[in-house]
């Protein structure tokens, strides 16, 4: 399985931190049990899950739909139009 790396934060021009999947799901939200914790009142405790399907494609699942999530550019929408 492939892995995904999420880089975030900048400290003196360098990346401050990163999250590496190691083939596991990546949970994102305000809760400290997530792999990527975002301290923002508009983020749910468990907001998103990024995971890899058997065909090695990466997917994002919105776990809390109270506040919307945007994937940019909208690849999924473009793929549906071409199908």
N, C-alpha and C positions, 0 to 999 in steps of 0.2 A: 504494500500500500504506500501511496505517496503521502507526504505530509504538507501541511500548510503552516506558514509562519506569518503571524500578525505583528507588525512593528508599530509602535505607538509612542507618542511623547518625544519631545526634543529637549536635550540638555546640552547646552553649549555647542549647538550645531550637530550633535550626534544623537542617534536613537537612544532614548532613555531605557526602554524595556521592550521585550518581545515575548510572544507566546508561541510555542511550537507544539503542533498537534500530536506528533508521534503516532499518527493513524487513529487517534481517539477523537471524539467529539470535542468541540471547543464551546463552552458555555460562556455567555457574555451577559453582564448585568451588574446591578448595585451590590448584590450579596457577595460576601467574602468567600463563599464556596465556589464561585465561578473561576474559570481560568483567567479571564480578563475582567477585572473589576473597574467599572466606570462610575465614579462618584458624581452623579448628576441627578437632580430631582425628577427629571423627565425620563429617566431610564428605570425600567422595572427591576425588581430584585433578580428575576430571571427573564431577560429580554429576548435573547437570540441563541440559537444553537447552530453551529456550522459543522457539517458532517460530510463524510465521503460515502457515496453509494458503491455498490459492488462493481459498477462499470468505471470506477475511479473518478467520476465527476463529483465536484463539490457543490453542496447545497446549503442554503440558509433557511432555517425555520424560525418564524416569529413565534415566540412562546407567549408573549403578552401583547395583545393588540390594543391596549389602552392608548398608547402613543405609537404612531406609525413608524415604520423603518423604511429606509430608502436604499436600494441597491443602485449604485451609479457606476458606469453607465448601465442602463436597463437591458442587460443581455437577454434575460429570460423573455422579456416582451418582444425583442427583436426576433428571437428564434421562433416564437409562436406565429409571427406574421409571415415568416418565410416557409412555414410548414404547409 
